[in-house]
Amino acid sequence: MISFTPTDEQTMLIDTIRRYSLNDVRPAAHEADESGDLPEALVRTGWEIGILPGSIPESMGGFGEASGAVTGALAYEELAYGDLALALTVLSPALAAIPLVLDGTDEQRDQLLPLFLDETPPRVTAAFIEPGMFFAPGKPRTTATRQNGRYVLNGAKATVPLATDAERLLVYAWNEDAKQVDAFFVSANQDGLSVGVREKLMGVRALPTYPVTLDGVQVGADCRLGGEAGLQFSRLLAHSHVALAALAVGVMHAALDYAIDYAKEREQFGAAIATKQAIAFMLAECAIEVDATRLMVWEAAWKLDQGEDASKEAYLAKRYADKAVLMVADSAVQTLGGHGYIREHPVERWLRNARGFASFDGLAML
């Protein structure tokens, strides 16, 4: 049975992240978007909350439960409520840590998981997305071919977060021999791996992302996530879908709250615009979308925690969230009228950020 009441521990985590989002992140988000740079101290504080270590089970050195997808979804929503670029930056180490928890060998976990339990964020990221409109997560064009006991990687990746600072990348590729998607840990200084110029994004402009090219990059067989068994890609993709949908709920929730507050304060013809039927009905529709998406996220996360196949629920939550977050963010802009198009109000930034969710595959993991 699904419970809609957070535990005491979850409530404490939600309250902590909400205070951080409102008191620290919101005041810095506009300038970060304008400059394209997040204050290092702000990112460090977000890391120190311990969201990722709390997602690593105690049996693997963390302090989380055996599976904490619901807790992760709650935390991700609150973090995105402050700012999506900050959330994706703070959570970027999870792109490698969660796959390790789910599919790593004992040796890989023993070697790498301690990196994610340190006081400072590890310099690790993942290369998942590929350039081009025909990118299919289940059949990437980047290939891995086994030669003389090693794997040779060739291909191009895009939207790789924090790539220039990374010491190690988890690269997803199509394993030509096993005929499945696999992931490989690659050192940033590996021959054949090159990082391009920082991408200029429409939204999440404070998140540095880069194209990465792999030209004959050779890695040992021990660098294959999961060893000879490989990974369970459908399960991994479900964890990504739920994470992104939870982040979308955070953006939606922020936009709705801001629009409601504005509508209550803004007066026209002697009355608050919130009393106007057109505005009230539009905001009511937004509230329905926020709650509907949140419930879909919780259902998918709950199934993940039960060890069940949540591929369908996670996919539906992600697809629904992609559309709902755009609708709610756009409605918030409409509520503010001309002010909604002014950059000093966050709704235009939230709308730009919302537009990216449809192409953010693999950019978050819980």
N, C-alpha and C positions, 0 to 999 in steps of 0.2 A: 504493500500500500504506500502511495506517495504522500508524504507529509508536507504541508505548506508552511509549517512553523519552523524557522531556523533554530538550531540548537544554541545553547549559551555560547559555545565557542564560535559558531558562525556569526552570531549577533555581535560579539566583540570584534571580530574581524571586519564585518560590514561597517560598524561604527568607526573603527580606526581608519579604514580606507576612505570613508565618506568625509571625515574631518580633514584628512590629507588632501583629498580632491578639492574640497571647497576652500580651505584655508591656504594651501600651498600651491596647488596646481592651477586653479582658475585664475588667480592674479597674474600668473606668469605665462599663461597659454597664448594670449594675443601677441605679446612680444616675441615669444618663441616661434610662432607661426610667421611673423613678419621677418625675423632674422634667419629663420631656418635652423635654429640652434636651441637646444634645451639646456638649461643650467645644469652642470654636472652634479651640484649639490642636491638639486631637486630629484634627479634620477637616482642618486645614491640613497636618498631618504625613502623613495619608493621601493627600492630593492630591500632596504633594511626592514620593511614591514614583514618580509618573509613569506610572500605568497608562494613562490616556487619551492623553497624548502618544505613548506607545509603541504606541497603536493607530492613530495617524495616520501614513500612509506618508511616507517621506522626500521623495518627490516633491511632497508638499503641505506640507512644512515640519516634519513631525514626525520621529520617529526610529524608526518602526515598519517592518515589512515591508509588502509590497503588500497582504497580507491576513493578519490575525493573530487569527482567531476562536478557534483552539485555545489560543493564548497568553492571550487574554482570558478564556476559560472557566476556565483554570487559576488565573488571578489572581482572578477573581470568586469562585470557590469558597473560596480562602484568606481573602479579605476577609470573606465571610459567616461563615466559621468563627469570626471574632471577634465580630461582631454584625451582624445584617441591617440595622438602621436606620442604622448607621454606613456600611455598604457602599452602601446606596441614596443616602445623602447625598453621599458622596465621588464616586460615579459619576453623579450627576444631570446634570452638564454633558454627559455622553456622549449624553444623550437628544436633544441638538441636534447635537453634533459628528459622531456616526456617520452620521446621515442626510445631513449635509453631505458627508462623505467619499464616501458611496455614490451620492448623487443630486444633489448641489449643482452649479450651474453654475460655470464657472471664476471668474466675477465674484463669486459668493456665497462661494466658498471663499477667494478672495484677501481679501475683506473681513472674513469672520467667523472663519475657522480660526485666525488668530493669537491670538484671544482665549483659545483653549484650550491655548495653549503658554506662557502666562504663569506666573509663580511663584504667583499667587493664583488660586483658582477663579473663573471668570467667572460673572456673575449672569445665567445663562441656564437656562431649564427648558423642559419640553414639556407641553402639555395634550392628553392622549390619551384617557383614560378618561372616560366619561359616566355620570351618575347613572341609576339604574333597572336593574331586573333583566334587561331585554331589550337591553342594550347589545351591539351587534355591531361589532367592530373594522373589519370590511370594509364596513360601511354605517352610519357615524355619523349621528346626527340633526343634529349641527351642520352647517350648510350654508355654502357659498361660492358666491355668485352674481356673475357678471361684469356690471358696469355701467359704461359710459363708460370702458373701458380699465382699470378698477380692480376689485377684488374686495370684496364686502360679506359679512362673516361674522356669522352669527346662531346662537346655541345656548348650551348649558351644558356645562361640564366639571367633573369631580370628581377628587379625589386628585391634585392638581397639586402636586408637591413644590417647596418653597421659593418659592412664588409671590409672597409679599409682598416678598421681597428681589430678585426677578428684574427685570432691565432689559429683557429681551426673552424672548418665549415663542414656541415652535414649536407652532402650533395645527393639529390635524388636523381636516379637515372634508370633507364630501361635495361635490365639485365638480358643481354642477347641470348645467353645460354639457358638461363632458368625461365625465360619468357615471363618475367614479372617485374614490377617496380621494386627497386632496392635503394638503399641509401648507404653512402660511404663517407667515413670521416677523412677529410683531406686537410693537410697542413696548409696554411695560407702561403707559405714560401715554397710550396711544391712546384717543381718545374712544369711549365705548361699551363699553370693557373694564373690568370691575370684579372685584375679588377679595373673596370673602366671609370669614366667620369661620373660624378654624382648625378643621379637622375633629377629632373625638375618635375615635381609632381603637382597636380591640381590641388590635392588635399594632403593632409598629414605632412605638411611641409617641414615640420621640425624633426621628422624622422629621416635620417640619412639612409638612402637606398642606392644601390649600385648594380650595374650589369657585371656579370662574371662570365669569363670565357674559359673553357677547359679544352686544351689542345694536346691530346696524348698524355694526359695526367696519369701517372702510374701509382697505384696504392697496393699494399699487401692485402692478402685475403682476410687478414685479421681486422682490417678496416671496414669490412662489410658489416653493417648493423645486423646483429642476430647471428653472425657467423654463417655456417653452412645452411642454416635454416632460413636465413633472411628475415624479413619482417612481414607482419600481417597488415598490408597496406590499407585495406578497407576499414579496419579498426582505427588505424592511425588517422585516416582521413575523417572519420567520424569525430574523433577528438578535436581535430582542427575546425570542423564545421560548427561544433557546439561552442568552441571558444570564440569564433568570429561572430556567431549569432548573439552570444552573451555581450560582446563588446558593442554590437549594434544596438542592443537594448539599452545599454548605458548612454549612447549618443541620443537615442530617441527620448529617453527619460529626461535627459538634460534639456533638450530642445523643448519638450512639452512643458516642463516646469518653468522655463524662462518665458515661454509664450503666455502661459497662464498668468504669471506675475505681471507681465507687461500689460495684458488685456485688462487686468483689474485696476491698474494705475492710470492707464491712458484714457483720457476723456475726450469725447467728441459730442457736441451739441448737448453739453451738460450732463452726460452720463458715461460711465466706464464702458469701453467697447466690449467688455466681457458680457454685458447685458444684451448686446445685439445678437439676434438669433443666428445670423450667418457665422459669426465668430464662435459663439457658444457651441453650435452644432459641429463645426470643424474641429474644435478642440476636443469635443466628446469623441469624435471618430478617432482622433489621435490617441486618446486614452485607451480606447478599445484595442488599437493596434499594439500599443506598448504591452498591455496585459496579455494579449493573445500570443505575441512573440515570446514573452517571458515564460509563459506556461509551456510553450513548445520546447523552449530551451531546457527548462527544468525536467520535462518528461524524458528528453533525449539523454540528459546528464544522469538522471536517475537510472536509466537502463544501462548506461555505461558502468555505473557503480555496482550494478547487480551482476556484471560480467556477461550481460546479454548482448546480442547483436543489435546495435542501435543505428546501423547505417541508414536505414530508411528515415527514422525519426530525426537524426542529425541532419540529413540532406534536406528534409522538408523544412526544418527550423531555419537552416541557412538560407534557402531560397526565399522563404517567407520574410525573413529578416532583411534580405537585400532590398526587397520592394518596400517593406514597411518603414524602414529607416529613412528612405528617400521621401516617402509621403509625409512622414511626421516632420522631418527637417524642413521640407518645402512649405508645409503648413505654418510652421513657426515663422519662417521668413514672411509669408503672406500676412500673418497676424500683426507683425511689426510694420507692415506697409513699406513706405520709403525707408524707414529706419532699418528694416531687415536687410537692405542692400548696402548698408554702411558697415565698414569693416570693424568699427569700434564695438559693434554688437556681435556676440559670438555666433548668432544663428547662421550667418552666411558662411562662417568657417565650418560649422557643423554640417551644413548642406554640402559643401565641397568634400568634407570627409566622408559623408554618407554615400556619395557617388562612387567611392572606391570599393565598397564592400563586395560588389559583384566580381571584382578582379583580385580580391585579396586572398585567394586560395593559398593555404599553407603559411600564411603570415602570422598565425597565432595557433597556440596549442595548449590544451589543458588536460 
